[in-house]
Amino acid sequence: MNLKALLVFNPKSGTGEVTLTDLKERITANLIGYDLFDFQTTGENDALKIKHQIDEILPELILIAGGDGTVKLVAESLKEPILMSILPLGSANGLAKCLGIDQLEDGLDSLRRMKKISMDAVDINGELCLHLADFGFNARLIEEFEQQEGRGMLGYIKSSFSQLFSTEKSTFLIQTEQKQWEVKTRMLLIANGDRFGTGAVINPTGKLDDGKFELISLNIESLEDFLDVSKSLISGEMGDGDGIQSWSLTSCKIKNTAGVKFQIDGELKGNPEEIEVKIDPGRFQFITRP
């Protein structure tokens, strides 16, 4: 008897060039031993509908065809761990890239290999974070990106470089069980994954299954800092200067003294005065690609 797989397909992700019919054909050519069921999101009560589909079908595998938002939507719908696989269709697909799945073809290939990872999650004030969250210019950038008529990764990258230099430094107070310290920076990032959706590596030492998250300060003051940060973003090797500073933690509290904008996994969360961050080790099962 075959196992059951549920495909959650977001038709609004990315360019919309991939149809549900075409995707199902490509999945069945790569996924052996599963009966495939499908659900298409509409933007209306999707979370509730996905929960109903899971309860009705009882799948052993959930295929998520969309971007980071679709992945988070499905992950939040799970009552208990179910193996998930990402078929990236979004504009950035940050979490998929952290799992070694850069393109749709990589996702389909991973279905033949079935290599699994017990992935950590991050809890921020009771809300799920799978990939990255931050205070600072990236949150501002997301706000501007959402307001653009022509949403494209090229425009996102161009804007990020301009804001990298123009954003003012803000002060954050960090507290753990062991110590307390102050950070003045242009961006303070909470990283479960190791890279942005663009592929730029922001967290070279980070792993999705190490039971820790990284708190990263990104601060460019000089040409030397810019080169140091660029080294990390491009090569994936941590620089030696103060352009990037990183702390590996299991929990902390962050006071946002300047009222800086905050985002979680690409979704704006206003200007919280304080957040509490905790790691949730091994919470989800994902298919990865080495």
C-alpha positions, -999 to 999 in steps of 0.1 A, spaced: 0 0 0 13 34 -10 19 62 15 0 95 12 15 129 1 -4 162 2 7 190 -22 -1 225 -10 2 248 -40 2 286 -39 -6 298 -75 4 334 -66 40 326 -57 67 339 -80 59 344 -116 29 320 -117 44 302 -147 41 267 -131 6 253 -132 -8 228 -107 -13 202 -135 23 205 -147 37 204 -112 17 172 -103 31 155 -133 67 164 -124 62 153 -88 48 119 -97 78 113 -120 101 118 -90 81 106 -60 78 69 -58 55 50 -35 31 78 -27 -5 86 -37 -6 124 -43 -34 146 -31 -35 184 -37 -48 216 -22 -46 251 -38 -44 282 -16 -68 311 -23 -58 336 4 -91 330 23 -90 308 54 -61 288 41 -47 279 75 -81 263 85 -85 246 52 -50 231 53 -56 218 88 -88 201 76 -70 186 46 -43 172 69 -69 157 93 -89 142 64 -60 128 44 -35 119 72 -5 124 49 30 110 57 45 138 35 35 174 28 49 190 -4 49 228 -2 50 246 -36 54 283 -29 76 308 -10 86 313 26 51 325 35 35 293 22 60 272 41 53 290 74 15 287 67 18 249 65 42 246 94 19 265 117 -10 241 107 7 210 120 -6 195 152 23 169 152 55 165 131 49 155 95 77 153 70 77 184 47 94 191 14 98 225 -2 93 230 -40 104 267 -42 82 289 -63 85 322 -44 105 354 -51 132 346 -26 127 311 -10 151 318 18 144 287 39 146 264 8 180 278 0 192 270 36 181 234 29 201 233 -3 171 237 -25 178 267 -47 153 259 -75 122 238 -83 144 212 -100 164 208 -67 132 202 -48 121 176 -72 155 159 -71 154 158 -33 122 137 -35 142 109 -50 169 111 -23 146 116 7 174 129 30 158 143 62 167 169 88 152 175 122 151 213 119 150 237 148 124 265 150 126 298 168 99 311 191 96 350 192 70 362 216 51 330 210 53 333 172 70 309 149 102 319 131 116 294 106 142 313 88 152 349 97 139 378 117 154 413 122 153 448 134 165 475 111 170 482 74 158 448 62 125 453 78 122 487 63 132 472 29 104 446 31 79 474 38 91 493 7 93 462 -14 56 454 -6 46 488 -18 63 485 -52 42 477 -82 70 457 -99 81 433 -72 114 418 -83 146 405 -67 168 429 -87 150 459 -72 152 443 -37 190 439 -40 195 475 -53 175 490 -25 193 469 1 227 483 -9 215 519 -7 199 513 27 229 495 40 247 528 42 218 553 49 201 535 78 210 551 112 224 530 140 200 520 168 207 508 203 195 474 215 198 459 250 204 421 250 199 400 280 205 362 286 206 342 317 243 347 320 249 384 310 235 416 296 251 438 269 243 467 246 246 467 208 246 497 185 239 486 150 221 492 117 205 458 117 201 432 144 192 398 130 179 366 146 190 337 123 179 301 123 190 297 87 224 307 72 214 329 42 190 354 28 167 345 -1 191 361 -25 216 334 -15 239 358 3 253 341 34 247 362 66 252 334 92 282 313 81 284 293 114 246 287 116 230 253 113 193 245 112 197 215 135 222 226 161 198 236 189 208 273 187 201 305 169 225 333 161 221 369 170 239 390 144 248 426 142 254 440 107 272 473 109 291 491 81 311 521 91 340 520 66 353 505 34 370 479 55 337 469 71 320 468 37 347 444 24 345 423 56 307 420 52 310 413 15 334 384 23 308 368 45 279 374 21 297 360 -9 321 333 3 302 322 34 333 328 56 330 349 87 351 381 85 376 393 110 363 429 115 334 445 133 312 447 102 295 415 113 293 403 149 276 371 160 264 354 192 252 318 193 223 315 218 194 293 230 174 322 244 175 359 250 155 391 255 159 421 233 149 456 242 142 478 211 149 511 228 147 531 195 114 516 183 129 501 152 107 482 127 108 444 131 100 415 107 97 377 110 102 355 79 94 384 56 63 396 75 63 430 92 55 430 130 55 467 138 79 482 164 79 459 195 94 474 226 108 440 237 109 405 224 117 372 240 135 347 217 138 309 224 150 280 204 127 251 198 151 223 189 141 196 163 106 208 160 101 201 123 111 174 98 122 186 64 136 170 33 170 186 26 194 184 -4 232 181 3 
